């Protein structure tokens, strides 16, 4: 049996868009729990991009726990006010 072909994010709409948004938020939370901040940041960014494409009624179909994590809790740690990865390190003296 062959692999399924992945549909590009730009072509998703309706229930497929909702399902993919849920999947990406859950994946970002899994990375967060595993302390993989770089991977979490990337998946959160992708999930947020999909979430912003949803209509208000579609956004209500996303479970509240996932919406809260995506919009508020993770913003505390990954928001624009935070130092981007790799820029806050000091060089060691040799």
N, C-alpha and C positions, 0 to 999 in steps of 0.2 A: 504494500500500500504506500503510495507516494505522500510527500509532505503537503500540507495545506499551503496555499499561496497567501502570504500576508497582504492584507489590503492596506495601502498607505493611509496614514492618519487623515490626510486632506480629503479622502473620499468617503470617510465614515460619516454617517448621519443617523438620526433616530435612535432606535434601540441599540444598534451596533456601537454608536458613539457613547451611549450611556454605559454599556457593558465594558468597553475599552477604558473609559475613564475610571470606572470602579476598579478594574484590574490594575491599572497603573498606580492608583492611590494605595491599594493594598500592597503592591510590590514595594513602593516607596516606604511604607510603614514597616515592612519586613526588613528592608535594608537599615532603617532607623533603629529597629530593635537589635540588629546584629552589629551596630556601631560602624556601619559602612557609610560614612557621611558623604563621600564623593558620589557613590552610586545613588544614594538617597536623594541628593541634590538634583542629579540629572533626571531621575524618574519623577520627582516632585515637579520639576520644571515642565516636563512633558505632560504630566497629568493636569497641571494648571492650564496649559495651553488648550488642552481638550475641554476642560471644565469651562473655560471662558467662551467656548463656541456653543455651549448649551443654551437653550432658551430657559426662561424662568420655570416653566412647568417641568422641563426635563431635569433641571437642577434639583427639583423637589423629589425626583425619583432616586437620586443618589442618597444612600443611607446617611443620616445625620452625623453619625460618628465619623464617617469618612470626610464629610464636608467640614466639620469642625477641625479635624486634624489638618486638612489641606489648607484651609484659609487662615486659621488662627494660631494653633500650636506650632506648626512648622514655620510660620512666618517669624516667630520669635527667634528661631535659630538660623533661618536661611534668608531673612529679609535683606533689603538693600542697605540697611544700617549696619550690617555685619561686614567684617573684613573678608574679602574673597579668599578662597583657598590658596595657600602658598605664598601670600603676600605679607603675612605677619611673622614670618620666621626670621630669626636673627642668624647671622653668619657666625660660625665658630672660629675662634682664633686658632691659628695653627702654629 
